[in-house]
């Protein structure tokens, strides 16, 4: 009997250890609640997180992805704080960055193929120009803080993840799946709140807080994962349980996307589906690029005619789906649309003042107030100019970093799409790689199409999955085939 007990304990020691730690954690939480000391539970979580970061750094990368959708900005709880961070995601990212850099410098075994990949090279140029623009910034402290945040997003989510995928390509979907689980839980919480409030369209703009700051960011990340989750559900290398859960998460994401009432997110998903159809029928990337350039030039040359027709549309945002979509082109009375025009024109006027170096990365929200056009001011306009960003990845970067900034971003997008489509059409690529390539490419299309209307790459909520998709394309493009 004693021998059987000993054997059983040896066989189940890992599970018993986890159960013991869980029981101890719950006991400490109960003590904290009983004696009104909530910091006890948080301190235990910090100790566990620190242990994982130091002893199991690789696993911490996936834990960070899982926790990112739950992160809350410190300013939500402490409005007057000087340095705002998204907790726990950004502290996790900073520590992961430092540990990863220390490991690379110590071992010197980072895959050179990833360092030399075209996507990586464009990212070097992008960061380099942000540094130059920061040196000539009108607010250097703000700009260098912005640059640092880009680095702590890029190092773990691009370079570290790319190395993990280079060692084991299955890590590509594992990372995205972790984020999708966290996002799915947030969507469920938000949907329950929707049901409780009842007035779906009226509360849709703020109901996802404090996890996402507004419905546009929430809709953007949901559109992004609506592109990724079908690939995870179709992944034959994954177990049936994970594939079924991916299908469930896709349904949850689609429900959340509808309830977000984000017109830009709906449009970006439609564009992404269009690109998928073009890729599926093997339409060449060169032709897609030419058509895109022609359409852009058409819009530029006929801008006055287009603006005249748009001014005749007076359909307001509504809970009616058709009317809500029609209101997307209303720039005469829809406050949201007119305010977006206000931000865009402000960015263009700022660019005209400083066309080469811009005002400095991250400075738009502090500098755009004097450049607002009275013609486009609305009830949601603030004369102090403290209403946020430029509502465009491209125009915001143009005003903050001059001409080279958006050009480098466009080059990065073109490089990602080109390499992603090439990998998808590569005959010798495995089905897993082709699936990863196409869903990541289409997801990036959805985000950068959304980038015409909003900019979120300065937040962890979207920087993490967007840079991860780039890392997946770069890593799978350089990793030798393992059949």
NUTILO-324557 format. One record per residue (C-alpha): x, y, z; residue in one letter. Coordinates in steps of 0.5 Angstrom, whole numbers, padded with zeros to 4 digits, always signed. Each point is the difference from the previous one (the first is absolute). Layout:
// NUTILO-324557
XYZA;...
END
This chain:
// NUTILO-324557
+0000+0000+0000X;+0006+0005+0002X;+0003-0002-0007X;-0006+0002-0004X;-0001+0006+0004X;+0007+0002-0002X;+0000-0002-0007X;-0007+0004-0001X;+0003+0006+0004X;+0006+0000-0005X;-0004-0001-0006X;-0005+0006+0002X;+0005+0005+0003X;+0000+0005-0005X;-0008+0000+0001X;+0001+0000+0007X;+0005+0006+0000X;-0005+0004-0004X;-0006-0002+0004X;+0004+0002+0007X;+0002+0007-0003X;-0007+0001-0003X;-0002-0001+0007X;+0005+0004+0004X;-0002+0006-0005X;-0007-0001+0001X;+0001+0000+0008X;+0004+0006-0001X;-0005+0004-0004X;-0005-0002+0006X;+0004+0003+0005X;+0001+0006-0004X;-0008+0001-0001X;-0001-0002+0007X;+0005+0005+0003X;-0001+0006-0006X;+0007-0001-0003X;-0002-0001-0007X;+0008+0001-0002X;+0001-0007+0003X;-0003-0003-0006X;+0004+0004-0005X;+0006-0001+0003X;-0001-0007+0000X;-0001+0001-0008X;+0006+0004-0001X;+0004-0005+0004X;-0003-0006-0005X;+0001+0005-0006X;+0008+0002+0002X;+0001-0008+0001X;-0003-0001-0007X;+0004+0005-0003X;+0007-0002+0003X;-0001-0007+0000X;-0004-0001-0006X;+0001+0006-0005X;-0003-0004-0006X;-0006-0001+0003X;-0001+0007+0003X;-0001+0002-0007X;-0006-0004-0001X;-0003+0002+0007X;+0001+0007-0002X;-0004-0001-0007X;-0005-0003+0005X;+0000+0006+0005X;+0000+0006-0006X;-0007+0000-0001X;-0002+0001+0008X;+0005+0005+0001X;-0002+0007+0002X;+0004+0007+0000X;+0002+0003+0006X;-0003+0006-0001X;-0007-0003+0000X;+0001-0001+0008X;+0005+0006+0001X;-0002+0006-0005X;+0006+0004+0002X;+0005-0005-0001X;+0006+0003-0003X;+0002-0007-0004X;-0005-0004-0003X;+0000-0007-0001X;-0004-0006-0002X;+0000-0005+0006X;+0002-0006+0000X;+0002+0000-0008X;+0005+0006+0000X;+0004-0002+0006X;+0000-0007-0002X;+0003+0002-0007X;+0005+0005+0003X;+0003-0006+0004X;-0001-0005-0006X;+0004+0005-0004X;+0006+0001+0005X;+0000-0008+0001X;+0000-0001-0007X;+0006+0005-0002X;+0004-0003+0006X;-0001-0007-0003X;+0002+0002-0007X;+0006+0004+0003X;+0002-0006+0004X;-0001-0006-0005X;+0001+0004-0007X;-0004-0006-0003X;-0006+0005-0003X;-0002-0003-0007X;+0004+0005-0005X;-0006-0002-0005X;-0005+0004+0004X;+0005+0006+0001X;+0001+0000-0007X;-0007-0001-0003X;-0003+0006-0004X;-0006+0001+0005X;+0006+0001+0006X;+0004+0005-0004X;-0006+0004-0002X;-0002+0000+0008X;+0008+0002+0001X;-0001+0006-0004X;-0007+0002+0003X;+0003+0000+0007X;+0006+0004-0003X;-0004+0005-0003X;-0005+0001+0007X;+0007+0001+0004X;+0002+0005-0005X;-0007+0004+0000X;+0001-0001+0008X;+0006+0004+0000X;-0003+0006-0004X;-0007-0001+0004X;-0003+0006+0003X;-0002-0004+0006X;+0007-0005+0001X;-0003-0003+0006X;-0006-0002-0003X;+0003-0003-0006X;+0005-0004+0003X;-0005-0003+0004X;-0004-0002-0006X;+0006-0003-0003X;+0002-0004+0006X;-0007-0002+0000X;+0001-0003-0007X;+0006-0003+0001X;-0003-0004+0006X;-0006-0002-0004X;+0005-0002-0006X;+0005-0004+0004X;-0004-0005+0003X;-0006+0000-0005X;+0004+0000-0006X;+0007-0003+0001X;-0001-0004+0006X;-0006-0003-0003X;+0003-0001-0007X;+0006-0004+0004X;-0005-0005+0003X;-0004-0001-0006X;+0007-0001-0004X;+0002-0006+0006X;-0007-0003-0001X;-0005+0003-0005X;-0006-0002+0004X;+0001+0005+0005X;-0003+0005-0006X;-0007-0002+0002X;+0001-0001+0007X;+0002+0007+0001X;-0006+0002-0004X;-0005-0005+0004X;+0002+0003+0007X;-0002+0007-0002X;-0006-0003-0003X;-0002-0003+0006X;+0001+0006+0004X;-0004+0004-0005X;-0006-0005+0000X;-0001+0001+0007X;+0000+0007+0000X;-0005+0000-0006X;-0004-0004+0005X;+0000+0004+0005X;-0002+0006-0004X;-0005-0003-0003X;-0003-0002+0006X;+0000+0007+0002X;-0003+0002-0007X;-0006-0005+0002X;-0001+0004+0007X;+0000+0007-0003X;-0005-0002-0005X;+0002+0006-0005X;+0005-0003-0004X;+0002+0005-0005X;+0000+0006+0005X;+0004-0004+0005X;+0005-0003-0005X;+0005+0006+0000X;+0002-0001+0007X;-0003-0007+0002X;+0007-0004-0001X;+0004+0005+0005X;+0004-0001+0004X;+0003-0005-0004X;+0000+0004-0007X;+0000+0007+0000X;-0006+0001-0005X;-0004-0004-0005X;+0005+0001-0006X;+0006-0003+0003X;-0005-0006+0003X;-0002+0000-0007X;+0007+0000-0004X;+0002-0006+0005X;-0006-0004-0002X;+0000+0001-0007X;+0008-0002+0000X;-0002-0007+0004X;-0006-0001-0005X;+0005-0001-0005X;+0005-0004+0004X;-0005-0005+0004X;-0002-0003-0007X;+0007-0003-0001X;+0001-0002+0007X;-0007-0004-0001X;+0003-0003-0006X;+0006-0002+0003X;+0001-0008-0001X;+0006+0000+0004X;-0004+0002+0006X;-0004-0004+0005X;-0008+0000-0001X;-0001+0003+0006X;+0004+0006-0002X;-0003+0000-0007X;-0007+0000+0003X;+0002+0006+0005X;+0003+0004-0005X;-0007-0001-0004X;-0004+0002+0007X;+0005+0006+0000X;-0001+0002-0007X;-0008+0000+0001X;+0001+0004+0007X;+0005+0005-0004X;-0005+0001-0006X;-0006+0002+0006X;+0005+0005+0003X;+0002+0003-0007X;-0008+0001-0001X;-0001+0003+0007X;+0006+0004-0001X;-0004+0005-0005X;+0007+0002-0003X;-0001+0001-0007X;+0007+0001-0001X;+0001-0007+0002X;-0005-0003-0004X;+0003+0003-0006X;+0007-0002+0001X;-0003-0007+0001X;-0003+0000-0007X;+0006+0003-0003X;+0004-0006+0003X;-0005-0005-0002X;+0001+0003-0007X;+0007-0001+0000X;+0000-0007+0002X;-0005-0001-0006X;+0006+0003-0004X;+0005-0004+0003X;-0004-0007-0001X;-0001+0002-0007X;+0008+0001-0001X;-0001+0007-0002X;+0007+0003+0000X;+0002+0005+0006X;+0003+0005-0006X;-0007+0000-0003X;-0003+0001+0007X;+0005+0006+0001X;-0001+0003-0006X;-0008+0000+0001X;+0001+0003+0007X;+0004+0006-0003X;-0005+0001-0006X;-0005+0001+0005X;+0004+0004+0005X;+0001+0005-0006X;-0007+0000-0002X;-0002+0002+0007X;+0005+0005+0000X;-0001+0003-0007X;-0008+0000+0001X;+0000+0002+0008X;-0004+0006-0001X;-0006-0004-0004X;+0000-0005+0005X;+0000+0005+0006X;-0006+0003-0003X;-0004-0006-0001X;+0002-0002+0007X;-0003+0006+0003X;-0006-0002-0003X;-0001-0006+0005X;-0003+0002+0006X;-0001-0007+0003X;+0001-0001+0007X;+0003-0005+0004X;-0005-0005+0002X;-0002-0007+0003X;-0003-0002-0007X;+0006-0003-0003X;-0001+0003-0007X;-0001+0007+0002X;+0006-0001+0005X;+0004-0002-0006X;-0002+0006-0005X;+0002+0005+0006X;+0007-0002-0001X;+0000+0005-0006X;-0004+0005+0003X;+0005+0006+0001X;-0005+0005+0001X;-0004-0001+0007X;+0003-0007+0003X;+0005+0003+0005X;+0004-0006+0000X;+0002+0001-0007X;+0001+0007+0000X;+0004+0000+0006X;+0004-0005-0004X;+0001+0005-0005X;+0002+0005+0005X;+0006-0004+0002X;+0002-0002-0007X;+0000+0007-0002X;+0004+0002+0006X;+0005-0005-0001X;+0001+0002-0007X;+0001+0008+0002X;+0005-0003+0005X;+0004-0003-0005X;+0000+0006-0005X;+0003+0004+0006X;+0006-0006+0001X;+0000-0004-0006X;+0006-0004+0001X;+0001-0002+0007X;-0007+0002+0003X;-0002+0002+0007X;+0003-0006+0003X;-0003-0007+0001X;-0005+0000+0005X;-0001+0007+0000X;-0007+0001-0004X;-0004+0000+0006X;+0003+0005+0003X;+0001+0005-0006X;-0006-0001-0005X;-0004+0005+0004X;+0002+0007-0004X;-0001-0004-0007X;-0007-0002+0001X;-0005+0003-0005X;-0006+0003+0002X;-0004-0002-0006X;+0001-0008+0003X;-0001+0002+0008X;-0006-0004+0003X;-0003-0001+0007X;+0006-0005+0001X;+0005+0004-0002X;+0005+0003+0006X;+0003+0007-0001X;+0006-0002+0005X;+0001-0006-0005X;+0000-0005+0005X;-0004-0005-0004X;+0005-0005-0002X;+0004-0002-0006X;-0001+0001-0008X;-0005-0006-0001X;+0005-0002-0006X;+0006-0004+0001X;+0003+0004-0007X;-0002+0007+0002X;+0002-0001+0007X;+0007-0002-0002X;+0000+0005-0006X;-0001+0006+0005X;+0005-0003+0006X;+0006-0003-0005X;-0001+0004-0006X;+0000-0004-0007X;+0005-0005+0001X;-0004-0003+0006X;-0007-0002-0004X;+0005-0002-0006X;+0003-0005+0005X;-0006-0003+0002X;-0003-0001-0007X;+0006-0003-0001X;-0001-0005+0006X;-0007-0001-0002X;+0002-0002-0007X;+0006-0004+0002X;-0005-0004+0005X;-0005-0001-0005X;+0005-0002-0006X;+0004-0005+0004X;-0007-0003+0003X;-0003-0001-0007X;+0007-0003-0002X;+0000-0005+0006X;-0008-0002-0002X;+0002-0001-0007X;+0006-0004+0001X;-0001-0007-0002X;+0005-0004+0004X;-0003+0004+0007X;-0004-0005+0004X;-0008+0001+0001X;+0002+0003+0007X;+0005+0005-0002X;-0005+0002-0006X;-0006+0001+0005X;+0004+0004+0005X;+0003+0005-0006X;-0007+0001-0003X;-0004+0001+0006X;+0006+0005+0003X;+0000+0004-0007X;-0007+0001+0000X;-0001+0002+0008X;+0006+0005-0002X;-0004+0002-0006X;-0006+0001+0005X;+0004+0004+0005X;+0003+0005-0005X;-0006+0001-0004X;-0003+0002+0007X;+0006+0004+0001X;-0003+0005-0005X;-0005+0002+0005X;+0003-0001+0007X;+0007-0001+0003X;+0002-0005+0005X;+0007-0003-0001X;+0002+0004+0006X;-0004-0004+0005X;+0001-0007+0002X;-0007-0003-0002X;+0002+0001-0007X;+0007+0000+0000X;+0001-0007+0003X;-0004-0004-0006X;+0002+0005-0006X;+0008-0001+0002X;-0002-0007+0001X;-0003-0001-0007X;+0006+0003-0003X;+0005-0005+0004X;-0004-0006-0002X;+0001+0002-0007X;+0007+0002+0001X;+0002-0006+0004X;-0004-0005-0005X;+0003+0003-0006X;+0007-0001+0003X;+0000-0007+0003X;+0002-0006-0003X;-0006-0005-0002X;-0001-0006+0005X;-0005-0005-0003X;
END
